[in-house]
């Protein structure tokens, strides 16, 4: 009795509506992950490191260590090219 309440073809309507809902929710979920996901590991430029050093966020030894690590990454990247 209850399937006849919705008329003929109601199954396809439910299927299409469900698929559309899942697609929209998938897109919104993907955008949410892109916007609020974990931040990318960005390489810190020397200017940014120097600014942190001037502000007192880094000691001289930390500044030099970050700078040497950046140079090593750069030379390793160029060696792979």
WOWO-V22422 format. One record per residue. N is the residue number from 0. NEAR is the number of other C-alpha atoms within 12 Angstrom. Layout:
n=N near=NEAR
n=N near=NEAR
This chain:
n=0 near=6
n=1 near=8
n=2 near=10
n=3 near=10
n=4 near=9
n=5 near=13
n=6 near=13
n=7 near=12
n=8 near=13
n=9 near=15
n=10 near=14
n=11 near=13
n=12 near=14
n=13 near=15
n=14 near=13
n=15 near=14
n=16 near=14
n=17 near=14
n=18 near=14
n=19 near=14
n=20 near=14
n=21 near=15
n=22 near=14
n=23 near=14
n=24 near=14
n=25 near=14
n=26 near=14
n=27 near=15
n=28 near=15
n=29 near=15
n=30 near=13
n=31 near=13
n=32 near=13
n=33 near=13
n=34 near=12
n=35 near=12
n=36 near=11
n=37 near=10
n=38 near=9
n=39 near=10
n=40 near=6
n=41 near=9
n=42 near=16
n=43 near=19
n=44 near=18
n=45 near=19
n=46 near=14
n=47 near=18
n=48 near=26
n=49 near=21
n=50 near=16
n=51 near=19
n=52 near=20
n=53 near=14
n=54 near=13
n=55 near=13
n=56 near=15
n=57 near=19
n=58 near=17
n=59 near=17
n=60 near=13
n=61 near=17
n=62 near=26
n=63 near=17
n=64 near=16
n=65 near=25
n=66 near=24
n=67 near=17
n=68 near=18
n=69 near=20
n=70 near=18
n=71 near=14
n=72 near=16
n=73 near=16
n=74 near=13
n=75 near=12
n=76 near=11
n=77 near=10
n=78 near=9
n=79 near=8
n=80 near=7
